[in-house]
Amino acid sequence: MKKTLFFGTLLLLILAGCNQEPVNPVVGAWDLIYARQVENDSIISTFPGDYQGSGVKMWCNNYWMVMGNYIMDTTEFVSYGGGSYTLEGIVYKESIKYHVSKDYEGKTLRMRIVVQNDTLIQVWPADELGVVDKSNYTSEKYVKVK
């Protein structure tokens, strides 16, 4: 009887462990290490390069936030934003509730997002399948804060 109870409990624990939700690869804090904006096949700006500074983006279960402090030429500027998101495969949708540029508030951006080990790359705008127009896009590369 004791063996049956022991093995039954062990089996339940194993099955409970198998039914866990998949790990969300974006959850955590990420440092911006590179960014590029391309318009009509021309690079408009790069980070670092055209501007310097630092930025961080953080995700939890359903919410994101970003903030940074940058310098372009001699002008210092602060960037911030936040809201909710969904992630289905590589297709990421970011709903913007707060943003330094009020024009973005209330909008949703669709992006392609790929996480490999401690590196995250997001590129937008993307279509429903995560395909990006290589002539007109913005990309950001982050490394996970340890």
FENRARA-V89666 format. One record per residue. RES is the residue in three letters. NEAR is the number of other C-alpha atoms within 12 Angstrom. D_LAST is the distance of its C-alpha to the last C-alpha in Angstrom with 1 decimal. Layout:
{{RES/NEAR/D_LAST} {RES/NEAR/D_LAST}}
This chain:
{{MET/7/47.8} {LYS/8/44.8} {LYS/9/43.6} {THR/10/43.9} {LEU/11/41.9} {PHE/12/39.2} {PHE/13/38.8} {GLY/14/39.1} {THR/14/36.3} {LEU/14/34.1} {LEU/14/35.0} {LEU/14/34.0} {LEU/14/30.6} {ILE/13/30.0} {LEU/12/31.3} {ALA/12/29.2} {GLY/12/26.0} {CYS/11/27.2} {ASN/11/27.7} {GLN/11/24.2} {GLU/9/23.1} {PRO/13/21.0} {VAL/12/17.3} {ASN/21/16.6} {PRO/27/14.3} {VAL/37/13.5} {VAL/25/12.5} {GLY/28/9.3} {ALA/25/8.4} {TRP/34/8.9} {ASP/28/10.0} {LEU/33/13.6} {ILE/28/14.5} {TYR/30/18.0} {ALA/31/20.7} {ARG/29/24.4} {GLN/26/27.3} {VAL/23/30.4} {GLU/18/33.8} {ASN/13/36.9} {ASP/14/35.3} {SER/15/34.5} {ILE/20/31.2} {ILE/20/31.4} {SER/21/28.1} {THR/23/24.9} {PHE/26/21.7} {PRO/21/21.4} {GLY/19/25.2} {ASP/20/27.3} {TYR/25/25.0} {GLN/25/22.2} {GLY/28/19.6} {SER/26/16.2} {GLY/33/15.2} {VAL/32/12.7} {LYS/34/13.5} {MET/32/12.7} {TRP/29/14.3} {CYS/22/15.5} {ASN/20/18.5} {ASN/21/21.0} {TYR/25/19.9} {TRP/32/18.0} {MET/31/17.8} {VAL/31/17.2} {MET/25/17.9} {GLY/26/18.3} {ASN/20/20.5} {TYR/24/22.4} {ILE/20/25.5} {MET/18/28.1} {ASP/12/31.0} {THR/11/31.5} {THR/13/30.6} {GLU/15/27.4} {PHE/20/26.4} {VAL/21/23.9} {SER/23/22.8} {TYR/27/21.8} {GLY/31/22.4} {GLY/31/21.8} {GLY/29/23.5} {SER/27/23.4} {TYR/29/22.8} {THR/28/23.8} {LEU/33/22.5} {GLU/21/25.0} {GLY/19/24.0} {ILE/29/23.2} {VAL/27/25.2} {TYR/35/23.3} {LYS/32/25.3} {GLU/36/24.1} {SER/26/26.6} {ILE/28/26.5} {LYS/25/27.5} {TYR/25/26.5} {HIS/24/26.3} {VAL/20/27.2} {SER/17/29.9} {LYS/15/32.1} {ASP/13/33.4} {TYR/19/30.3} {GLU/20/30.5} {GLY/18/31.9} {LYS/21/31.1} {THR/24/29.2} {LEU/30/27.6} {ARG/30/27.3} {MET/34/24.7} {ARG/34/23.7} {ILE/35/20.1} {VAL/27/18.6} {VAL/27/15.3} {GLN/16/14.9} {ASN/13/12.1} {ASP/20/9.0} {THR/25/11.8} {LEU/34/13.7} {ILE/32/17.2} {GLN/38/19.6} {VAL/36/23.2} {TRP/34/26.1} {PRO/30/28.8} {ALA/27/29.1} {ASP/19/32.0} {GLU/19/32.1} {LEU/18/31.0} {GLY/24/28.1} {VAL/21/30.3} {VAL/24/29.8} {ASP/20/32.7} {LYS/20/31.7} {SER/16/34.1} {ASN/21/32.5} {TYR/29/28.8} {THR/34/25.6} {SER/33/22.4} {GLU/33/18.8} {LYS/30/16.0} {TYR/33/12.3} {VAL/27/9.1} {LYS/25/6.2} {VAL/21/3.8} {LYS/9/0.0}}
